[in-house]
Amino acid sequence: MIRNVVVHIANEQPLLADLFRAPQADDAGLLCTNLRAMDGKRPVFIDRIDNTFFFPYRVIRFLEIPVGALERHAAEGGSPAPGARATDLAATGDDASALPAVIEAGAGSAELDLGDEIDEEFLRRIREV
């Protein structure tokens, strides 16, 4: 279980959720549970936060996965992290299902170095929107 993932849904406030596994390139949507508002309360549009929820990817803007959550998930026996490099996955032989579409689409294009850190000011502005 990947805990405390922030799900940014189009035209809605962000929600916290727990994912059953890391998102994969061939998924149709996001399957999650323990859905709650950022303050931990139950959103008004659901009956119980411990139900299972499915969000089609077309309504999700992006996900914020806490640092270390994917490593903890992999250590518990979950699927590999979607950001893992192809060379890291070659040993497992599971590179086709673990690489997200974003990485596959960028293959062969010029490398773009975005750095290792995401600008906190940028994330703050996104949350305010």
C-alpha positions as CSV (number, residue, x, y, z in Angstrom):
1,M,0.0,0.0,0.0
2,I,1.3,3.4,-1.0
3,R,0.1,5.8,1.7
4,N,-0.8,9.5,1.7
5,V,-0.7,10.2,-2.0
6,V,-2.1,13.6,-3.0
7,V,-4.5,13.2,-5.9
8,H,-5.0,16.4,-7.9
9,I,-8.3,16.0,-9.7
10,A,-9.3,18.5,-12.5
11,N,-11.3,21.4,-11.2
12,E,-11.4,20.0,-7.6
13,Q,-9.5,20.4,-4.4
14,P,-6.7,17.8,-3.9
15,L,-7.5,14.7,-1.9
16,L,-5.3,12.3,0.1
17,A,-5.6,8.6,-0.8
18,D,-3.8,5.3,-0.3
19,L,-2.9,3.4,-3.5
20,F,-2.9,-0.4,-3.8
21,R,0.1,-0.3,-6.2
22,A,2.2,2.1,-8.2
23,P,0.5,3.5,-11.3
24,Q,1.4,1.7,-14.5
25,A,1.5,2.8,-18.1
26,D,-1.3,0.4,-19.2
27,D,-3.7,1.4,-16.4
28,A,-7.1,3.0,-17.3
29,G,-7.3,4.8,-14.0
30,L,-6.3,5.1,-10.4
31,L,-7.6,2.6,-7.9
32,C,-7.3,3.8,-4.3
33,T,-8.8,3.6,-0.9
34,N,-8.9,5.7,2.3
35,L,-10.0,8.8,0.4
36,R,-10.0,12.0,2.5
37,A,-9.6,15.7,2.2
38,M,-6.2,17.3,2.9
39,D,-7.3,18.0,6.5
40,G,-8.1,14.3,7.0
41,K,-11.9,14.7,7.0
42,R,-14.4,12.8,4.8
43,P,-15.2,14.7,1.6
44,V,-18.9,15.5,1.3
45,F,-19.4,13.5,-1.9
46,I,-18.5,10.1,-0.5
47,D,-20.2,7.9,2.2
48,R,-17.3,6.1,3.7
49,I,-13.6,6.9,3.3
50,D,-12.5,3.2,3.6
51,N,-14.4,2.3,0.4
52,T,-12.5,1.5,-2.8
53,F,-12.5,4.3,-5.4
54,F,-11.6,4.4,-9.1
55,F,-10.7,7.6,-10.9
56,P,-10.2,7.6,-14.7
57,Y,-6.8,9.1,-15.6
58,R,-8.6,11.7,-17.8
59,V,-9.9,13.5,-14.7
60,I,-6.6,13.4,-12.8
61,R,-4.2,16.3,-13.3
62,F,-1.2,14.7,-11.4
63,L,-0.2,12.8,-8.3
64,E,2.1,13.7,-5.5
65,I,3.7,10.6,-4.0
66,P,5.6,11.2,-0.7
67,V,9.3,10.7,-0.7
68,G,10.2,7.1,0.2
69,A,6.7,5.8,-0.3
70,L,7.5,3.9,-3.5
71,E,10.6,2.4,-1.9
72,R,8.6,1.2,1.2
73,H,6.0,-0.2,-1.2
74,A,8.6,-2.1,-3.2
75,A,10.2,-3.4,0.1
76,E,6.7,-4.7,1.1
77,G,6.6,-6.7,-2.2
78,G,4.7,-4.2,-4.3
79,S,5.3,-3.4,-8.0
80,P,8.6,-1.5,-8.9
81,A,8.6,2.3,-8.8
82,P,7.4,3.8,-12.1
83,G,10.3,6.2,-12.1
84,A,12.9,3.4,-12.1
85,R,15.4,3.4,-14.9
86,A,15.3,0.8,-17.7
87,T,18.8,-0.4,-16.6
88,D,17.5,-0.9,-13.0
89,L,14.6,-2.9,-14.3
90,A,16.6,-5.1,-16.7
91,A,17.6,-7.4,-13.8
92,T,13.9,-8.0,-12.9
93,G,12.8,-8.5,-16.5
94,D,9.6,-6.4,-15.8
95,D,10.5,-3.3,-17.7
96,A,7.5,-3.3,-20.0
97,S,4.9,-3.0,-17.2
98,A,6.9,-0.7,-14.9
99,L,7.9,2.1,-17.2
100,P,5.3,4.9,-17.4
101,A,4.1,6.2,-20.7
102,V,5.9,9.5,-20.1
103,I,9.3,7.8,-20.0
104,E,8.5,5.7,-23.0
105,A,7.4,8.7,-25.1
106,G,10.6,10.6,-24.2
107,A,12.9,7.8,-25.3
108,G,15.1,8.8,-28.2
109,S,14.6,12.5,-27.7
110,A,17.1,15.0,-26.4
111,E,17.8,14.7,-22.6
112,L,16.2,17.3,-20.4
113,D,17.8,17.7,-17.0
114,L,15.2,19.0,-14.6
115,G,17.4,18.5,-11.6
116,D,16.8,16.3,-8.6
117,E,14.7,18.7,-6.5
118,I,11.2,20.1,-7.3
119,D,10.9,23.7,-6.4
120,E,8.9,24.1,-3.3
121,E,7.6,27.5,-4.4
122,F,6.3,25.9,-7.6
123,L,4.4,23.2,-5.6
124,R,2.9,25.9,-3.3
125,R,1.6,27.8,-6.3
126,I,0.1,24.6,-7.8
127,R,-1.7,23.8,-4.5
128,E,-3.1,27.3,-4.4
129,V,-4.7,26.9,-7.8
